[in-house]
Amino acid sequence: MSALLSILAPLIPYILGILGFVALYFGIKRKGVTEERQRQEAAQQKAQAEVQAKVVEAKGKDAAIDAKVEAQVEAIKKQNPPAVDVPPVDGDVFKF
């Protein structure tokens, strides 16, 4: 055990230095990944906001069209009175 310790003792600073560089590398890499994830989330939120704005605009246009069509339907109903349902007379033959 003491022979192994005497061999590794001078290498301990180098091993710690290498471990420090590895930890630094992965820390920088993690920071980059976190920043990229935040950029992607911001871009996604911006895109969703744009889509939501277009949806609201489309709903407004659709409501305007619906109101216009309903007004036309009401005008047509006023012009054309409803058909009177005539009861069948005995002896009438039903035809299509």
MODELLER restraints for C-alpha pairs under 7 A, 6 or more apart:
rsr = mdl.restraints
at = mdl.atoms
